[in-house]
Amino acid sequence: MLKKSYTILLILLLPIISKSQSHPGVQAFTKFVSKNYRLPEELKSNCEWMYAIVKVKTDNHNRIIKYEFVNKPTEGMKKPFDFLIGYQFPKATKINGHPIIFYLGIDNLEICKEKPGDKVFYAPNDVVSTITSYMQKILRDDPKTIFVPNLVFIGYPPSQR
């Protein structure tokens, strides 16, 4: 169900993403985020939809100096983002002081199995509508915002005990 949500989300966000500017070096940034983000152990088995829409600010040398969250992720999910500070985009990436937005989602499908009485998982249209509303508001406020086209998904399979 959640994988279908992600697929539908990606398909519906493509027009927004393609409308935003394309920048070299963004793919390297996506890999950097997926490699360095570490969700706290206690959240790895959380079956709720965990995601963060992160807005980063850079200095004149394309180095990240600040980040903030567009949505309201859980406190535990917020803490591991400090690794972003100091990351430098390649000089060829023309940021020109515009904010950069990326989406990170946690995929616990292998761990999370619905049980009677569990909270209902989000429907695909809920996922799409939530993310799209954030993106559209950002584009209205600053049309030159740079969106990272690759959505970052980090999966946590069940532990091998």
N, C-alpha and C positions, 0 to 999 in steps of 0.2 A: 504494500500500500504506500509506504513512504518512498520507495524507489520510484513508483509511478508519480508521486507528488514532485519529486526532484526533476524527473523528466519533463513533466508538464511545465514546471516552473522555468526550466531552462528554455523550453520552446517559446513560452510567452515573454520571457525577458530578452530574447534575441533582438526584437525590434528596438527595444530601449538601448541595449548594449551597442548595436550597430549604429545607432544615432549618435552615441557618444564618440569622442575622439579615440582613435587607435594609436597606441604608443609602443615603440619598441622597448624591450626590457621588462614589460609587464609579466610575461610568462615566467621569467626568472624570479620575479617577486612572488608569484603564486607558489612556485616550488619552495621558495624560502619560507613562506608562511606555513605550508603544509609540513615541511620538515621540522620547523622549530616550535610550533604551537604544541603545548603539553597540557591537556585537560587534567585537572586533579583526579586522582584515583577514585575518590568518592563519587564523582559525577560520571564515570565511565559506564556505570550500569543504570544511569538515569534514563528512563524511557520517554521522558517528555521531549518535545521538539526543542532542541538547543541550537541556537544560531546567534550570530553577531553580525551586524552591519557596521563596519568600522570605517571611520573617516580619518585619514592621516593628513597632516600638514608638513610641508617640507620647507627647508631653507633655500637660499640661493644656489646651493651646491647639490640640490636634489636629495638631500639627506633628511630622513624623517626626524622631526623634532617634537612632534606631538601627535597624539591620537585620541579620539573620542568615539563613543558609541552612538549610532543613530537610533538604534532600538534600545531596549532595556534587558540585556542578557543577565543571567543569574550572576551573583557576586563571584562565585567560584569560577565561572567561565571568563570573567573579566580579568582576573589576576594574571594569567599567563601571557598577556599581550605585551609586556614590557620589552620583549626581545625586538620589537619593531623599532624602538628608539635607536637611531644611529644608522639604520639601513640606508644605503645610498643607491638610488636608481642610476643607471648608466647616464653619462653626459648626453648621449644621443636622444634620450627620452626628454622631450620638450614639455616639461611640467608647467613652467612659467607661473608658479605660485598658485595654481589651481588645486583645489582639494582632490584627493584620490580616495575613492570608495571601493571597498571590497566586501564580499560576503563569505563568511565561514560557517559551515553547518556541520554538526556532529551526527554521524550515522551509527546508530546502535542496533541496527536491524537484527543482527545475529544474536544479540544478547536479549533483546526485548521481545518477549512473546506475550500476547494479550492473555490475560487471565480474567475470569469473571470478577466484576467489580472494579477492574482497572479503569483509569480515566480514558476517555475516548481519544484516539489519535486524530490528528488534524486531517481533514479531507484535502485533496489536491487543490480545490478551489480556495480553501482557507490559506494555504501556503502561498499560492500565486497572488492572491489578493493582498495579503500582508506585505510581502516583499515588494510587489509592484507599487503599492501605495507609498512606501518609503522612497523608492527610486523616483517616482514621478514628482513627489514633493521636492526632492533634492534638485532635480532638473529644472523645476520651475524657479527655485530660489537662486540657483547658479547654473545656467545652461552650459557653462564651460567646465563643469565638473567632469573629472576623468573617472570612468568606471572600469574596474579590472574585469575584462570579459570572462575570465575563467573563474567559475564558482569554486571555492575551495571546500571540499568535503573531506572530513577525516573520519575514518571508520574504526570502531573498536570491536574486534571479534571477541567471542567468549574466551576467558582465560583457559589455558591448557593445564589442568590440575591433575 
